[in-house]
Amino acid sequence: MSLAAEAMEAGRSRARSMNLRTTKGVTIKIRDFRAEDLKSVVEIDRASLLGGSAEIYAELAGLKTAVSGAGEVGAYAEVFLVAERNAEVVGFIVAVPFSAVASRIFALAVHPKHRGMGIGKALLRAALNELRRLRKSFVRLEVRESNFIAQNLYKSMNFTEIGYIPFYYWDGEGAIVMQKVL
Ligand SMILES: CC(C)(COP(=O)(O)OP(=O)(O)OC[C@H]1O[C@@H](n2cnc3c(N)ncnc32)[C@H](O)[C@@H]1OP(=O)(O)O)[C@@H](O)C(=O)NCCC(=O)NCCS
């Protein structure tokens, strides 16, 4: 077992899991990612056109060794949470280290059938709380300039625009860089 997998295993003994009602009144459970969630996470990623893969999420979760190289992330997640609705995984969020004091939201997605119910916001809020617990001072992310829904979500959680990266995505679209002080 890799060091990261051992760390994830140790963290799991703390069994972070909470039931909550979203701002839209939907009951969900938010909990740490488990290996058996991989298929659901990849399906939600695909349905959300995020471009991730089983290999990348396995690496982020510490289920395989993280190595820097083409198509790989080269980092383990410091936060990897999933949202369950009626015992089905319907969304997830992953944050990776950006520096000693900062973290980066690597991916956030909710299955299209379960959007607009407050699940994305609940996942983001839970991840930010977890990053505060890890004593991170900042969180940042990149979002497609055309992705107004995600930008609205981040603005509603007091993220501010701090930059723009042209041609950031594979199809040439630029990214807006957003940051929040934790
Ligand atoms: C972005 C995403 C995670 C939001 O998840 P969600 O569960 O549908 O979002 P929520 O219901 O929690 O809504 C949170 C906020 O997002 C914004 N939002 C959600 N749906 C919206 C819509 N159809 N139009 C405009 N804004 C919208 C609003 O600001 C909303 O807050 P409010 O309800 O208080 O107004 C989801 O749309 C998704 O998975 N998109 C594809 C993947 C993606 O773009 N990820 C982000 C990459 S940076």
The ligand as an SDF file (V2000), in Angstrom:
LIG
                    3D

 48 50  0  0  0  0  0  0  0  0999 V2000
  -21.0730   23.7180  -11.2310 C   0  0  0  0  0  0  0  0  0  0  0  0
  -21.8980   22.5920  -10.6160 C   0  0  0  0  0  0  0  0  0  0  0  0
  -20.9580   21.7250   -9.7700 C   0  0  0  0  0  0  0  0  0  0  0  0
  -22.9530   23.2090   -9.6940 C   0  0  0  0  0  0  0  0  0  0  0  0
  -23.5980   22.1490   -9.0130 O   0  0  0  0  0  0  0  0  0  0  0  0
  -25.1480   22.2360   -8.5850 P   0  0  0  0  0  0  0  0  0  0  0  0
  -25.3830   21.2000   -7.5670 O   0  0  0  0  0  0  0  0  0  0  0  0
  -26.0100   22.2330   -9.7830 O   0  0  0  0  0  0  0  0  0  0  0  0
  -25.1730   23.7150   -7.9290 O   0  0  0  0  0  0  0  0  0  0  0  0
  -26.1080   24.2100   -6.7420 P   0  0  0  0  0  0  0  0  0  0  0  0
  -27.4990   23.7220   -6.9370 O   0  0  0  0  0  0  0  0  0  0  0  0
  -25.4420   23.9260   -5.4680 O   0  0  0  0  0  0  0  0  0  0  0  0
  -26.1050   25.7810   -7.0160 O   0  0  0  0  0  0  0  0  0  0  0  0
  -25.0710   26.5550   -6.4580 C   0  0  0  0  0  0  0  0  0  0  0  0
  -24.9840   27.8980   -7.1530 C   0  0  0  0  0  0  0  0  0  0  0  0
  -24.5790   27.7110   -8.5120 O   0  0  0  0  0  0  0  0  0  0  0  0
  -25.2210   28.6740   -9.3290 C   0  0  0  0  0  0  0  0  0  0  0  0
  -26.1050   27.9770  -10.2580 N   0  0  0  0  0  0  0  0  0  0  0  0
  -26.5390   26.7000  -10.1880 C   0  0  0  0  0  0  0  0  0  0  0  0
  -27.3130   26.4030  -11.2590 N   0  0  0  0  0  0  0  0  0  0  0  0
  -27.3600   27.5290  -11.9980 C   0  0  0  0  0  0  0  0  0  0  0  0
  -27.9900   27.8620  -13.2360 C   0  0  0  0  0  0  0  0  0  0  0  0
  -28.7120   26.9610  -13.9230 N   0  0  0  0  0  0  0  0  0  0  0  0
  -27.8040   29.1070  -13.7330 N   0  0  0  0  0  0  0  0  0  0  0  0
  -27.0680   30.0130  -13.0630 C   0  0  0  0  0  0  0  0  0  0  0  0
  -26.4420   29.7630  -11.8820 N   0  0  0  0  0  0  0  0  0  0  0  0
  -26.5980   28.5350  -11.3640 C   0  0  0  0  0  0  0  0  0  0  0  0
  -26.0000   29.5760   -8.4010 C   0  0  0  0  0  0  0  0  0  0  0  0
  -25.1420   30.6330   -7.9630 O   0  0  0  0  0  0  0  0  0  0  0  0
  -26.2890   28.6350   -7.2400 C   0  0  0  0  0  0  0  0  0  0  0  0
  -26.5060   29.3130   -6.0430 O   0  0  0  0  0  0  0  0  0  0  0  0
  -28.0170   29.7520   -5.6470 P   0  0  0  0  0  0  0  0  0  0  0  0
  -28.8730   28.5790   -5.8740 O   0  0  0  0  0  0  0  0  0  0  0  0
  -27.8850   30.1810   -4.2360 O   0  0  0  0  0  0  0  0  0  0  0  0
  -28.3560   30.8410   -6.5920 O   0  0  0  0  0  0  0  0  0  0  0  0
  -22.6300   21.7430  -11.6960 C   0  0  0  0  0  0  0  0  0  0  0  0
  -23.3560   22.6150  -12.5400 O   0  0  0  0  0  0  0  0  0  0  0  0
  -21.7080   20.8920  -12.5450 C   0  0  0  0  0  0  0  0  0  0  0  0
  -21.3650   19.7770  -12.1890 O   0  0  0  0  0  0  0  0  0  0  0  0
  -21.2690   21.4360  -13.7090 N   0  0  0  0  0  0  0  0  0  0  0  0
  -20.3860   20.7030  -14.6150 C   0  0  0  0  0  0  0  0  0  0  0  0
  -18.9940   20.6120  -14.0560 C   0  0  0  0  0  0  0  0  0  0  0  0
  -18.4210   21.9790  -13.7570 C   0  0  0  0  0  0  0  0  0  0  0  0
  -18.6460   22.9460  -14.4660 O   0  0  0  0  0  0  0  0  0  0  0  0
  -17.6330   22.0310  -12.6670 N   0  0  0  0  0  0  0  0  0  0  0  0
  -16.9460   23.2250  -12.2480 C   0  0  0  0  0  0  0  0  0  0  0  0
  -15.6380   23.2700  -12.9670 C   0  0  0  0  0  0  0  0  0  0  0  0
  -14.6680   24.6900  -12.4240 S   0  0  0  0  0  0  0  0  0  0  0  0
  1  2  1  0
  2  3  1  0
  2  4  1  0
  2 36  1  0
  4  5  1  0
  5  6  1  0
  6  7  2  0
  6  8  1  0
  6  9  1  0
  9 10  1  0
 10 11  2  0
 10 12  1  0
 10 13  1  0
 13 14  1  0
 14 15  1  0
 15 16  1  0
 15 30  1  0
 16 17  1  0
 17 18  1  0
 17 28  1  0
 18 19  1  0
 18 27  1  0
 19 20  2  0
 20 21  1  0
 21 22  1  0
 21 27  2  0
 22 23  1  0
 22 24  2  0
 24 25  1  0
 25 26  2  0
 26 27  1  0
 28 29  1  0
 28 30  1  0
 30 31  1  0
 31 32  1  0
 32 33  2  0
 32 34  1  0
 32 35  1  0
 36 37  1  0
 36 38  1  0
 38 39  2  0
 38 40  1  0
 40 41  1  0
 41 42  1  0
 42 43  1  0
 43 44  2  0
 43 45  1  0
 45 46  1  0
 46 47  1  0
 47 48  1  0
M  END
$$$$
